[in-house]
């Protein structure tokens, strides 16, 4: 089939310099959601009609399979499809989608395609309690005969609850013929795609209909309020899938944000306020505490992520304990049974099984062996103002509190670094190394007295 996606609208009500179809929903542009569902149908051709935003729209949506057509000026939906018509193959039907209707599902579109077959015009329709603003489906003896836009409808037509979603499939040669016959004698002076219904009836072509699995699939975005409403609808859909298909336990499905792809093992628990971005994988029995942000990360089975932790492009092994208030930055890889505690930041660091950094530390560009203890206040001084340097700590080493490891430096296997040490040279295996100023007590020192306030 051919697929045409209309994405040329300005989106004035969005009150934004960003083109409407590029506003993010669950971490990706509105238009990307529609493109992804279109690709799921395995089409021969996908044509995107763009306008406002220009090349910024095509640059934001990658894919060699997409063909881009400019609509300038924008003279209505019929005019938009006219711009795509020369790129459409006649031997297959054409499906028309909208770049600001992001919740549409491939299953619904497949049902519409089945209704249309190769010879009929098929419309996706839905019944609404309040159809205000939508084009009404006008039937005669149960058959669709035309669509009337709300602004052009009379009182009786406005009472109709079945509305046009705009999504349709048509035989391509007939579609091209109908597009060429469109006029703009209406309140807006535009070329309505919906007018092809009356032309199809005139030509004796069957006009069929199909309905979506949920009415929310057909909702569009015209304002920031509607964008927020669709965000919650989509997040509710994601939450339901996680609970029903993966068995995830969510403390509150209404307080979950997945802005990418979240894959979960068995018996995963996710507390409130968590955000997942990019590709995230949670192993069996993982627990995520409240208000954590996890981006492009892999968390091993049985690991506990405590509240307010931030994990970004990192990997955590099995049965580890992270947080609260821990930050794992890109390139961090933690082994099984590791502990990273409160206010510990790690970047580009590999820490092997059983090692711990439980309090108030910065560890960057480091390689840490097994069963290492990193004391509170430890810092790897990895940056000299120009280049980054590595710290290497061997298995079973003990790093005392308030230690500065001035990279490049190595701590040998089983070494102990005394508290307060500034380590500027390698520390040998199995030995105690420390640097500490001599403690002095000044007997004659007196605490300064407060100065008396001036008077007069």
C-alpha positions in Angstrom: 0.0 0.0 0.0 0.9 3.7 -0.2 0.7 5.7 3.0 0.4 9.5 3.1 1.0 11.3 6.4 -0.2 14.9 6.6 2.2 16.9 8.8 2.1 20.4 7.4 0.0 22.2 10.0 1.2 25.3 11.9 -0.2 24.5 15.3 -0.9 28.1 16.3 -2.6 26.9 19.6 0.7 25.2 20.7 2.1 28.7 21.1 5.6 27.4 20.3 8.4 27.9 17.8 8.7 24.1 17.5 6.6 22.6 14.7 3.6 20.9 16.1 4.4 17.4 14.9 7.8 17.6 16.6 6.5 18.1 20.1 7.5 15.1 22.2 5.1 12.5 23.4 6.5 9.7 25.6 10.0 10.8 24.6 9.6 11.0 20.8 8.0 13.4 18.4 4.3 13.1 17.6 5.1 12.4 14.0 7.5 9.6 14.9 4.7 7.7 16.6 2.7 7.8 13.4 5.6 6.9 11.2 6.4 3.9 13.5 2.8 2.6 13.2 2.9 3.2 9.4 6.1 1.1 9.1 4.4 -1.7 11.1 2.1 -2.1 8.1 5.0 -2.8 5.7 4.0 -0.2 3.1 5.5 0.1 -0.3 5.7 3.9 -0.1 5.4 6.4 2.8 5.0 10.1 1.8 5.1 12.8 4.5 3.6 16.1 3.5 5.3 18.9 5.5 4.9 22.7 5.6 5.5 24.7 8.7 8.8 24.0 10.2 10.3 23.2 6.8 13.3 20.9 6.7 13.5 20.8 10.5 10.7 18.3 10.3 12.4 15.9 7.9 15.7 16.2 9.7 14.1 15.2 13.0 12.5 12.0 11.6 15.2 9.7 10.1 14.6 7.0 7.5 15.5 6.4 3.9 12.1 4.8 3.4 10.3 8.2 3.8 9.6 10.6 0.9 9.0 14.2 1.8 6.7 16.6 -0.1 6.3 20.3 0.7 2.8 21.8 0.9 3.1 25.6 0.4 0.7 27.3 0.9 -1.5 25.2 3.1 -4.9 25.0 1.5 -6.5 22.2 3.3 -6.3 18.4 3.7 -7.4 17.7 0.1 -4.7 20.1 -1.2 -2.1 18.3 1.0 -2.9 14.9 -0.4 -2.8 16.4 -3.9 0.9 17.2 -3.3 1.6 13.6 -2.6 -0.4 12.2 -5.5 2.4 12.0 -8.1 4.4 9.7 -5.8 1.6 7.2 -5.2 1.6 3.9 -7.1 -1.7 3.1 -8.8 -1.6 -0.7 -8.2 -2.1 -0.5 -4.4 -4.5 1.4 -2.2 -3.6 4.6 -0.4 -3.9 5.1 3.4 -4.1 8.7 4.7 -2.8 9.4 8.3 -2.2 12.5 10.3 1.1 13.5 12.0 -0.7 15.0 15.0 -2.8 11.8 15.8 -0.1 9.8 17.5 -2.1 7.1 19.4 -3.4 5.3 16.3 -2.6 1.6 16.4 -1.5 -0.6 13.5 -4.2 -3.1 14.5 -6.9 -0.5 14.0 -5.3 0.5 10.6 -5.2 -3.1 9.5 -8.9 -3.4 10.3 -9.6 -0.3 8.2 -7.6 -1.8 5.3 -9.6 -5.0 5.5 -12.8 -2.9 5.3 -11.6 -1.1 2.2 -10.1 -4.0 0.4 -8.9 -3.0 -3.1 -12.0 -1.3 -4.5 -13.8 0.5 -1.7 -13.3 3.8 0.1 -13.1 3.1 3.8 -13.3 5.7 6.6 -12.2 5.4 10.2 -15.2 6.7 12.2 -16.0 6.9 15.9 -19.1 7.9 18.0 -18.6 10.7 20.5 -20.8 12.0 23.3 -19.8 15.5 22.3 -19.0 15.6 18.6 -18.5 19.4 18.5 -15.9 20.5 16.0 -15.8 17.3 14.1 -17.1 16.4 10.6 -20.3 14.4 10.8 -20.9 11.1 9.0 -24.1 11.4 7.0 -25.8 8.1 6.2 -28.8 7.2 4.1 -30.4 3.8 4.7 -27.3 2.9 6.7 -24.9 3.8 3.9 -22.4 6.6 4.1 -23.2 9.3 1.6 -21.2 12.3 2.7 -19.3 14.1 5.4 -20.2 17.5 6.6 -17.8 19.7 8.5 -19.1 21.1 11.8 -18.9 24.7 10.6 -20.9 23.8 7.5 -23.4 21.5 9.2 -27.0 22.4 9.8 -28.8 21.8 13.2 -29.9 18.2 12.2 -26.4 17.3 11.0 -24.8 18.6 14.1 -26.9 16.2 16.2 -25.1 13.3 14.5 -22.7 11.6 17.0 -20.7 9.6 14.4 -17.7 11.6 13.4 -15.0 11.4 10.8 -11.5 10.9 12.2 -9.9 11.9 8.9 -8.1 8.6 8.5 -9.1 6.7 5.4 -8.0 4.3 2.7 -9.0 4.5 -1.0 -8.2 2.9 -4.3 -5.3 5.1 -5.6 -6.5 5.7 -9.2 -9.9 6.8 -7.9 -8.4 8.9 -5.2 -6.3 10.8 -7.7 -9.4 11.4 -9.8 -11.4 12.6 -6.8 -8.6 14.9 -5.7 -8.5 16.6 -9.1 -12.2 17.3 -8.8 -12.2 18.9 -5.4 -13.5 22.5 -5.0 -13.1 25.0 -2.2 -16.7 26.4 -1.9 -16.9 26.3 1.8 -16.6 28.5 4.9 -12.8 28.2 5.0 -12.1 28.4 1.3 -10.1 25.1 1.6 -10.0 21.9 -0.3 -11.4 19.3 2.0 -10.3 15.7 1.7 -13.7 14.7 3.1 -15.4 15.9 0.0 -14.1 12.7 -1.8 -16.9 10.8 0.0 -19.6 12.4 -2.1 -17.6 12.0 -5.2 -17.1 8.3 -4.4 -20.9 7.9 -3.9 -21.5 9.7 -7.2 -19.1 7.2 -9.0 -20.9 4.2 -7.4 -17.9 3.3 -5.3 -18.7 1.6 -2.0 -18.0 3.7 1.1 -17.3 1.5 4.1 -16.3 2.3 7.7 -14.3 0.8 10.5 -13.9 1.7 14.2 -10.8 2.0 16.4 -10.2 -0.3 19.3 -10.4 2.8 21.6 -11.7 6.2 20.7 -8.5 7.7 22.2 -6.6 6.4 19.2 -8.2 9.1 17.1 -7.4 12.1 19.3 -5.3 14.8 17.8 -3.0 17.4 19.4 -3.7 21.1 18.9 -2.6 22.6 22.2 -0.2 21.9 25.1 -3.2 20.9 27.2 -4.2 18.2 24.6 -0.6 17.1 24.4 -0.5 16.6 28.2 -3.8 14.7 28.1 -2.5 12.4 25.4 0.7 11.9 27.4 -1.3 10.5 30.3 -3.4 8.3 28.0 -0.3 6.8 26.4 1.4 6.3 29.7 -1.7 4.5 31.0 -1.5 2.3 27.9 2.2 1.5 28.7 1.4 0.9 32.4 -1.4 -1.5 31.5 0.9 -3.5 29.2 3.7 -3.7 31.8 1.3 -5.0 34.4 -0.8 -7.4 32.2 2.0 -8.7 29.9 5.1 -8.5 32.1 3.7 -8.8 35.6 5.2 -5.6 36.8 3.9 -4.2 40.1 3.4 -0.5 39.9 2.8 1.5 43.1 0.6 3.9 41.1 0.1 3.4 37.3 -0.8 7.1 37.0 2.6 8.2 38.2 4.9 6.4 35.7 6.7 7.9 32.7 8.3 5.7 30.0 10.0 7.8 27.4 11.5 5.1 25.3 11.4 1.3 25.7 11.2 -0.4 29.1 11.7 -4.2 29.3 11.1 -6.0 32.6 11.7 -9.4 34.0 9.5 -11.2 36.5 8.4 -9.7 39.8 9.7 -6.2 39.1 8.4 -3.4 41.4 8.4 0.3 40.4 7.5 2.9 42.9 5.9 6.3 42.2 7.4 9.2 40.1 10.0 7.2 38.2 11.1 8.2 34.7 12.6 5.7 32.2 14.2 7.1 29.0 15.8 5.3 26.0 16.4 1.6 26.2 16.1 0.3 29.8 16.2 -3.3 30.9 15.2 -4.4 34.4 16.0 -8.0 35.4 13.9 -10.3 37.6 13.0 -9.1 41.1 14.4 -5.6 40.6 13.0 -2.9 42.8 13.0 0.8 41.8 12.4 3.3 44.6 10.4 6.5 44.2 11.5 9.3 42.0 14.3 7.6 40.2 15.4 8.6 36.7 16.9 5.7 34.6 18.1 6.3 31.0 19.6 3.8 28.6 20.6 1.4 31.4 20.6 -2.3 32.3 19.8 -3.4 35.9 20.6 -6.9 37.0 18.3 -9.3 38.8 17.6 -8.7 42.4 19.1 -5.2 42.5 17.5 -2.4 44.6 17.6 1.2 43.3 16.7 3.4 46.3 14.9 6.7 46.0 16.0 9.7 44.0 18.8 7.9 42.2 19.9 8.9 38.6 21.3 6.2 36.3 22.4 7.3 32.9 23.9 5.0 30.2 25.2 2.7 32.9 25.0 -1.0 33.7 24.4 -2.5 37.2 25.0 -6.2 38.0 22.8 -8.5 40.0 21.9 -8.1 43.7 23.4 -4.6 43.9 22.2 -1.7 46.0 22.2 1.8 44.6 21.2 5.0 46.4 19.4 6.8 47.8 20.5 10.0 45.9 23.2 8.1 43.9 24.3 9.2 40.4 25.7 6.8 37.9 26.9 8.6 34.8 27.7 7.3 31.3 30.3 4.5 31.1 29.7 3.2 34.6 29.6 -0.6 35.0 29.0 -2.1 38.4 29.4 -5.8 39.2 27.2 -8.2 41.2 26.7 -7.3 44.8 28.1 -3.8 44.6 26.9 -1.0 46.8 26.8 2.7 45.7 25.3 4.8 48.5 23.9 8.2 49.1 25.5 11.2 47.3 28.0 9.1 45.4 28.7 10.0 41.8 30.4 7.7 39.4 31.4 8.3 35.8 33.2 6.0 33.3 34.1 3.6 36.1 34.1 -0.2 36.3 33.6 -1.5 39.8 33.7 -5.3 40.2 31.8 -7.6 42.4 31.4 -7.0 46.1 32.9 -3.5 46.1 31.3 -0.6 48.0 31.3 3.2 47.9 28.6 3.9 50.5 28.8 7.7 51.2 29.7 11.0 49.7 32.2 10.2 47.0 33.2 11.1 43.4 34.7 8.3 41.4 35.5 9.1 37.8 37.6 7.3 35.1 38.4 4.5 37.5 38.9 0.7 37.5 38.0 -0.8 40.9 38.6 -4.5 41.6 36.5 -6.9 43.8 35.7 -6.4 47.5 37.1 -2.9 47.6 35.8 -0.5 50.2 35.8 3.2 49.2 35.4 5.5 52.3 33.3 8.6 52.6 34.6 11.7 51.0 36.9 9.9 48.6 37.6 11.7 45.3 39.4 10.5 42.2 41.2 13.6 40.9 40.9 12.5 37.3 41.0 15.8 35.4 44.1 18.0 35.1 42.3 20.8 33.2 43.0 19.3 29.8 43.0 15.5 29.9 41.3 12.8 31.9 43.4 10.2 33.8 42.7 6.8 35.2 42.7 5.5 38.7 43.2 1.7 39.2 42.4 0.1 42.5 43.2 -3.6 43.0 41.1 -6.3 44.7 40.5 -6.2 48.5 41.9 -2.6 48.8 40.6 -0.3 51.5 40.4 3.4 50.8 40.1 5.5 53.9 37.7 8.4 54.3 38.5 11.8 52.8 41.1 10.4 50.4 42.2 12.2 47.2 43.5 9.8 44.5 45.4 12.1 42.1 45.3 10.3 38.8 47.1 8.6 37.1 47.7 6.4 40.1 47.4 2.7 41.1 46.5 1.2 44.4 47.8 -2.4 44.7 45.8 -5.4 45.7 45.0 -5.5 49.4 46.5 -2.1 50.0 45.1 0.2 52.7 45.1 4.0 52.2 44.8 5.9 55.4 42.1 8.5 56.0 42.9 12.0 54.8 45.6 10.9 52.4 46.4 12.7 49.2 47.8 9.9 47.0 50.0 11.2 44.2 52.1 8.0 43.7 51.3 4.3 43.4 50.5 2.5 46.6 52.0 -1.0 46.9 50.1 -4.2 47.5 49.3 -5.2 51.0 50.8 -2.1 52.7 49.5 0.9 54.5 50.0 4.1 52.6 49.1 7.5 54.0 50.0 11.2 53.8 49.0 13.4 56.7 50.3 16.7 58.1 51.6 16.6 61.7 49.0 17.5 64.2 49.9 20.5 66.3 48.2 22.1 69.3 49.0 25.8 70.0 48.7 26.3 73.7 48.9 30.1 73.5 46.1 30.5 71.0 43.0 32.3 72.0 39.7 32.5 70.2 39.1 36.1 68.8 36.6 38.1 70.7 33.7 39.7 68.9 34.3 43.3 67.9 32.2 45.9 69.8 29.8 47.8 67.6 30.7 51.4 67.0 28.7 54.1 68.7 28.1 57.7 68.0 
